[in-house]
């Protein structure tokens, strides 16, 4: 899911908590998602129906591969603590995590990145955050696989092999292709790009 960066009009000498601001925004705007990356708030409105539908469709091959069991879980909207700042965290649309994720709780409903095998984002209006800002954040967290369903350009991005603030492998797949995810996910998962992209499209006006 993509987001819009929010600049804060606070005095630089006045201490404040971005986490407290994020909590207040979510309390005042139910359904909004607030993340903190590099000391900046990213605020995302509630998703549209195609966004939700493609997420459900994507869960099916992960579940069919047996990834939701004792050894691993398939989850939506679970926060990952980021190493990019003291308060930084992301909330990926979908993730494959180790089965013992509850042992890796840190704070503010965020979990240690070590238990995340894969994170996935479905783009919305501000798709640049998913394709740029979050790439660096997830790479620094050493998440092995990052998938982006790029609804604007109708592509599926598969990023692997994190190194510093980037992924050394970034493959872009178009409708008509099938993609088999890396073994690090924990099982063989093959995705039909056309099926995914079609599920995420809005009806033409």
C-alpha positions as CSV (number, residue, x, y, z in Angstrom):
1,X,0.0,0.0,0.0
2,X,1.4,3.4,-0.8
3,X,1.4,6.5,1.3
4,X,1.9,10.3,1.4
5,X,4.7,11.8,3.5
6,X,3.6,14.2,6.2
7,X,5.8,17.1,7.3
8,X,5.5,18.1,10.9
9,X,5.1,21.8,11.8
10,X,6.9,21.5,15.1
11,X,9.6,23.6,16.6
12,X,12.9,21.8,16.2
13,X,13.7,22.5,19.9
14,X,10.5,21.0,21.1
15,X,10.6,17.3,21.8
16,X,7.7,15.2,20.4
17,X,7.0,11.6,19.7
18,X,6.2,10.6,16.1
19,X,4.7,7.4,17.5
20,X,2.2,9.4,19.6
21,X,1.3,11.5,16.5
22,X,0.9,8.4,14.5
23,X,-1.4,6.9,17.1
24,X,-3.5,10.1,17.2
25,X,-3.9,10.2,13.5
26,X,-5.1,6.6,13.4
27,X,-7.5,7.3,16.3
28,X,-9.0,10.3,14.5
29,X,-9.1,8.6,11.1
30,X,-10.2,5.0,11.6
31,X,-8.9,2.8,8.7
32,X,-5.9,5.0,7.9
33,X,-2.5,3.4,8.1
34,X,0.4,5.4,9.5
35,X,4.1,4.3,9.2
36,X,7.3,6.0,10.2
37,X,10.3,5.7,7.8
38,X,13.5,7.8,8.3
39,X,11.8,10.0,10.8
40,X,8.9,10.9,8.5
41,X,5.3,9.9,8.8
42,X,3.6,8.2,5.9
43,X,-0.2,8.3,6.0
44,X,-2.3,6.1,3.8
45,X,-6.1,6.3,3.5
46,X,-8.3,3.2,3.6
47,X,-7.7,0.9,0.6
48,X,-10.2,0.5,-2.2
49,X,-11.9,-2.8,-3.0
50,X,-9.5,-4.0,-5.8
51,X,-6.6,-3.4,-3.4
52,X,-8.3,-5.7,-0.8
53,X,-9.3,-8.2,-3.4
54,X,-5.8,-8.7,-4.9
55,X,-4.5,-9.2,-1.3
56,X,-6.9,-12.0,-0.7
57,X,-6.1,-13.5,-4.1
58,X,-2.4,-13.4,-3.3
59,X,-2.9,-15.2,0.0
60,X,-4.3,-18.3,-1.8
61,X,-1.0,-19.5,-3.3
62,X,0.8,-18.9,-0.1
63,X,-1.7,-20.8,1.9
64,X,-1.8,-23.6,-0.8
65,X,1.9,-24.0,-0.4
66,X,1.5,-24.7,3.3
67,X,3.1,-21.5,4.5
68,X,0.4,-20.9,7.2
69,X,1.2,-23.5,9.7
70,X,3.5,-24.2,12.6
71,X,6.7,-23.2,10.9
72,X,5.4,-20.0,9.2
73,X,2.4,-17.7,9.0
74,X,0.8,-15.6,6.3
75,X,-0.3,-12.3,7.8
76,X,-1.8,-9.0,6.8
77,X,-1.0,-5.6,8.4
78,X,1.6,-6.7,10.9
79,X,4.3,-4.1,11.6
80,X,8.0,-4.6,11.1
81,X,10.4,-2.6,13.2
82,X,12.9,-0.9,11.0
83,X,16.6,-0.1,11.8
84,X,16.4,3.3,10.0
85,X,15.3,5.2,13.1
86,X,14.4,4.8,16.8
87,X,10.6,5.1,16.0
88,X,10.7,3.7,12.5
89,X,8.3,0.9,11.4
90,X,6.4,-0.2,8.3
91,X,3.2,-2.1,8.0
92,X,3.4,-4.2,4.9
93,X,0.1,-5.2,3.2
94,X,1.1,-8.9,3.4
95,X,4.0,-10.8,4.9
96,X,5.3,-14.3,5.4
97,X,6.8,-14.6,8.8
98,X,8.3,-17.3,11.0
99,X,5.9,-19.3,13.1
100,X,7.5,-18.0,16.3
101,X,6.8,-14.3,15.5
102,X,5.2,-13.8,18.9
103,X,8.7,-14.3,20.4
104,X,10.0,-11.4,18.4
105,X,7.7,-8.6,19.6
106,X,9.5,-5.4,20.2
107,X,7.1,-2.5,20.9
108,X,4.0,-0.6,19.6
109,X,2.7,-3.8,17.8
110,X,6.0,-4.0,15.8
111,X,8.1,-7.2,15.4
112,X,11.8,-7.8,14.7
113,X,12.7,-7.9,11.1
114,X,14.6,-11.2,11.6
115,X,11.3,-13.2,11.5
116,X,10.0,-11.7,8.2
117,X,10.7,-13.9,5.2
118,X,8.8,-11.8,2.7
119,X,6.9,-8.5,2.6
120,X,4.5,-7.4,0.0
121,X,2.9,-4.1,-0.9
122,X,0.1,-3.3,-3.3
123,X,0.4,0.2,-4.7
124,X,-2.2,2.9,-4.4
125,X,-2.2,6.5,-5.4
126,X,1.3,7.4,-4.3
127,X,3.1,4.3,-5.7
128,X,6.5,5.9,-5.5
129,X,6.8,5.2,-1.8
130,X,6.4,1.4,-2.4
131,X,8.9,1.5,-5.3
132,X,11.5,3.8,-3.7
133,X,11.2,4.7,0.0
134,X,10.2,1.3,1.2
135,X,12.8,-0.5,-0.9
136,X,15.6,1.1,1.1
137,X,13.8,0.5,4.4
138,X,13.1,-3.2,3.8
139,X,16.6,-3.7,2.4
140,X,18.1,-2.2,5.5
141,X,15.9,-4.5,7.6
142,X,17.4,-7.4,5.6
143,X,14.0,-8.8,4.6
144,X,15.0,-11.5,2.0
145,X,12.1,-10.9,-0.4
146,X,10.1,-7.8,-1.2
147,X,7.2,-8.0,-3.7
148,X,5.4,-5.0,-5.1
149,X,2.1,-5.3,-7.0
150,X,2.5,-2.2,-9.2
151,X,-1.1,-1.4,-10.2
152,X,-0.2,1.8,-12.0
153,X,2.2,0.3,-14.4
154,X,0.7,-3.2,-14.3
155,X,3.8,-5.0,-13.2
156,X,5.0,-7.3,-10.5
157,X,8.4,-6.4,-8.9
158,X,10.4,-9.1,-7.2
159,X,13.3,-7.7,-5.1
160,X,15.8,-10.1,-3.5
161,X,19.3,-10.2,-2.0
162,X,19.3,-7.1,0.3
163,X,22.6,-5.3,0.6
164,X,22.8,-2.1,2.7
165,X,19.9,0.1,1.6
166,X,19.1,-1.7,-1.7
167,X,18.3,-5.0,-3.2
168,X,20.9,-6.3,-5.6
169,X,18.3,-8.2,-7.6
170,X,15.2,-6.4,-8.9
171,X,13.2,-8.3,-11.5
172,X,10.1,-6.8,-13.1
173,X,7.5,-9.1,-14.5
174,X,4.6,-8.4,-16.9
175,X,1.2,-10.0,-17.4
176,X,1.6,-13.3,-19.3
177,X,4.5,-14.3,-17.1
178,X,4.6,-16.7,-14.1
179,X,7.0,-16.1,-11.2
180,X,8.4,-18.7,-8.8
181,X,9.5,-17.1,-5.6
182,X,12.9,-17.8,-3.9
183,X,13.3,-20.8,-1.6
184,X,13.9,-18.5,1.3
185,X,10.1,-18.0,1.5
186,X,9.9,-21.6,2.8
187,X,8.0,-23.3,0.1
188,X,7.5,-23.3,-3.7
189,X,5.2,-20.5,-4.5
190,X,4.4,-19.6,-8.2
191,X,2.4,-16.5,-9.0
192,X,0.4,-15.7,-12.2
193,X,1.2,-12.0,-12.9
194,X,-1.8,-11.4,-15.2
195,X,-4.2,-12.8,-12.6
196,X,-2.7,-10.6,-9.9
197,X,-2.7,-7.4,-11.9
198,X,-6.2,-8.0,-13.2
199,X,-7.6,-8.5,-9.7
200,X,-6.1,-5.2,-8.6
201,X,-7.5,-3.1,-11.4
202,X,-10.4,-0.6,-10.9
203,X,-13.2,-0.6,-13.4
204,X,-12.8,1.9,-16.2
205,X,-15.0,5.1,-15.8
